[in-house]
Amino acid sequence: MEPCPVFIGGRWFTPDGLPTSPVHNPSTGEVIAECPLGDAALVNAAVQAASDAFPVWSETPPIERARIFFRYRQLIETNFDKLCKLVSREHGKTLSEARGDVYRGMENVEYACGAPTLLMGDTLENLARRVDCETVLQPLGVCAGITPFNFPVMVPMWMFPLALVCGNTFVLKPSEKVPLSAVLLIELLQEAGLPEGVLNLVHGGRESVDTLLTHPTVRAISFVGSSPVAKYIHETGTKHGKRVQANGGAKNYIVIMPDADMPKSIEALATAAFGCAGERCMAGSTAITVGAAADKMLPSLTEAAKAIRVGRTDIEQQPDMGALISAAHRDRVVSLIDGGADQGAKVLCDGRGVKVDGAPNGFYVGATIVDQVASEMTIAQEEIFGPVLNVMRTDKLDEAIELANRSAYGNGAAIFTQSGHAAREFKHRVKAGMVGVNVGVPATVAMFPFTGWDASFYGDLHIQGKEGVQFYTQQKVITSRWFGSEVEDVWRK
Ligand code: NAD
């Protein structure tokens, strides 16, 4: 069993007497660690440590704070393979997908290294005669991050590097399903020279989250997870006077026009739907075909899906797709496919009951394509978060856009076409915050905000980019006038 310690005030320890939750290797179903579920006392201690560290850290020059993150970036690169293997082992995604997770996380560290520039304010001389005005960005205080299971490195890295370079201190509460990657991430940051108490790690579920949401010292909460929890986090956090950014779930639509470059579109669609076994908030989980696109695309897409090899990701010989996070999640995905079939949809490629040699207890579902899905079916409404592509058929682009816009979510949407007009209509009219044109997964990278809409985001300032800097700082506007007789005389002349 691997240790799963917390990190509070610069000290690693495994708390005594707390209930635990098993961490699995999804490839085999084996339990690899026990995650301690933090209670109020543990979380209070972490917030206190962060609060104690704030006065010195917030006065540390931004360039010095950034220097720690330059070293951190180097350490991530040196430990890249180790991090990827750990992500793969506790999450189940393939090594190549884990590399994407770590790489995207590292880009957020690179962005945060620009702190001295990112934190610059504006000035205007002579706002009125001899009156100057300047803005400065100051940190908030103690911030907290609560993260989901599906990107064990990237999502925590959306939060703490930027929060810290902005001068805040931080408490991270990663998913109890994948806590080990967070442990390694913080060990590396400690090695990079982060002072004690600046970043603290607690584990747990609802009790630990509620303690952060209601703690009077915590000034801001960043959350990523499912929509019902995101809504709850936003409501509870704001009620307790905190700034909150809460990313929720998604249901993303990919429109395929009949004039699309079919081979390239099919390849991109398969990656969007089945990459990371569909456990991505930007997964292209529904293809909306227009006119003849369905018949042009489906035979090759079905063939491609059937060729996807599912298997263990914790061994050298890598498959194309790994396991889902848990047995319960696998069963939910299977029951949603069952429900779609019962309600009249047609399963063209069926990943239910897939078997992997030597891993009878792994949490597997193979690539699945469900055709002729109608909007009233449960499978069309709920986020599946598995390797399942719904296909909905329409006759016209207008109808496709209208169908996509009926969704309660608004994370991502994409169109595959060679028509500038169709692309322009789609990108202008579709109700989603991240839009792709011939790009299946238009997830934004570190320099841009992650702009979910509707039930995919609760809050005002999004995660990442300049909005991320705004979220983790408060602006002060200073208006100054200095009296001096010589200057006064010049003015009077
Ligand atoms: P989840 O909502 O179950 O858990 C997320 C975090 O919230 C975890 O740390 C968990 O411990 C905590 N949590 C769970 N239930 C809670 C409750 N009742 N009260 C307080 N805290 C609670 O999400 P998950 O299953 O870990 O992750 C998958 C979900 O995350 C999917 O819906 C996916 O779309 C979403 N997601 C969204 C984005 C985005 O940027 N929009 C990115 C990644 C994942």
Boltz pocket constraint, residues with backbone or C-beta under 6 A from the ligand:
constraints:
  - pocket:
      binder: B
      contacts: [[A, 146], [A, 147], [A, 148], [A, 149], [A, 150], [A, 151], [A, 155], [A, 173], [A, 174], [A, 175], [A, 176], [A, 204], [A, 205], [A, 206], [A, 209], [A, 210], [A, 224], [A, 225], [A, 226], [A, 227], [A, 229], [A, 230], [A, 232], [A, 247], [A, 248], [A, 249], [A, 250], [A, 280], [A, 281], [A, 383], [A, 385], [A, 411], [A, 450], [A, 452], [A, 456]]
      max_distance: 6.0
